Amino acid sequence: MSVRWDTWRKVRLAYTPLDEPVVFGGTVVRYAYDPRIMTRELAAFDARVDRVEELVLIALRELGYLDEKGRALLPREALIRNTIERAQSERPATRKIHGAIERLLSRSILTWEQGSVNRAAMLHYPARRGETPVALLCYAPVLREANREDLRNSETEGVYSASAHRVAGHLMRIGHLGKEASPEAQAAYREDHKRAGLAGPHELPRGFTYVREHERGI
């Protein structure tokens, strides 16, 4: 995003357009984007899935460890526990979640990846030599060039919805503003990080604050 201040009166914000539109995780994107934010925010999965599979994918996308390509990774036990806890209506049985994970693996929507944990319990992906190996379930959003049909559908449906939706908890950079996270934000991050079962330190990284899960939209 670029910012321009015209004659001290108006601040103009503009997105940076891509040379060619792309489809990221089933959604048409026309502007420069952060893959990690897209994985957290978008609900498309590149495939039709049943309710339990969808719950598994949402839990993995919203809580998993993210790499720079937008891939979300989480140990199987943590994924199952969080899928049950985050189900808003009827909670699925553990055996159904196991079955959903196996179906997603069979269709390559999920894959197994190898991570590692060091002595400080910090998770690394890909795995580092000399550290304890950890098996991680991985959701990797598909990235491809947009075709005419993609663009036509996005014009009729709209790229983003203004309806009310849940926004996953996320980090926000504030160090460049000379600010520090409040004790409440640090405590919230510590609690949510532990609950999600993520490896690594539970302390908020320096230079960031934490925005808890909330509702956004009309």
C-alpha positions, 0 to 999 in steps of 0.5 A, a space after each residue: 500500500 502506498 500513501 500520498 498526502 496531497 497539499 496538506 489536505 487529503 491522505 490518499 491510500 492506494 494498493 499496489 496492483 499485481 502485473 497479473 491477477 492470481 488465485 490464492 487459496 481459491 480467491 482472486 487477488 489483484 493486489 500485492 498481498 502477504 500470504 500469511 495474512 491471506 491464509 488467516 483471513 480467507 475462507 476458500 479451500 480450493 475444494 469442496 469439503 464436508 463440515 468436519 473437514 472444513 472445521 479441521 481446515 479452519 482450525 489449522 489455518 487460524 491457529 497453525 504456525 505460518 511460514 512466509 509462503 502462507 503454509 499453516 502447520 500444526 501437530 496432529 494432537 493440537 489440531 484435533 484438540 483445537 478443532 473440538 474446542 472451536 466447533 461453535 455448534 455440535 462438537 464432532 467426535 474425535 474419530 470423525 476428526 481423525 477420519 476427516 484428516 485422513 480424507 484431506 491427506 488422501 486428496 493432498 489438501 493436507 500433507 505431512 511435513 517434518 519440523 523440529 524443536 530445539 532445547 528451548 521448545 522453539 518450533 522450526 520449519 523446515 527441520 533443523 539438523 541436531 533438533 528433535 524431529 516433529 511431524 506436522 500437518 500442513 495446509 498449503 494454499 494453492 497459488 496459480 494465475 487467474 483465468 477468465 472464468 476466475 475473473 468473471 466469477 470474482 466480479 459477480 461475487 466480490 472478492 471480499 465479503 462485508 458480512 460479519 465474520 470471525 477474524 483469527 487472533 494475530 500479531 500486529 507490528 508496533 515497534 516502528 511506532 515506538 510503542 510496546 504491547 500492553 500487559 493485557 495483550 502479552 497475557 492474551 497472547 500467552 494464553 492463546 498460544 498455550 491453548 493452541 498447543 503451538 511449540 516455541 516460547 509463549 511470550 509475545 515477540 518484541 515489537 509486536 502486539 496481539 489482537 485477539 479473535 473478534 467479529 468484523 463486518 456488518 
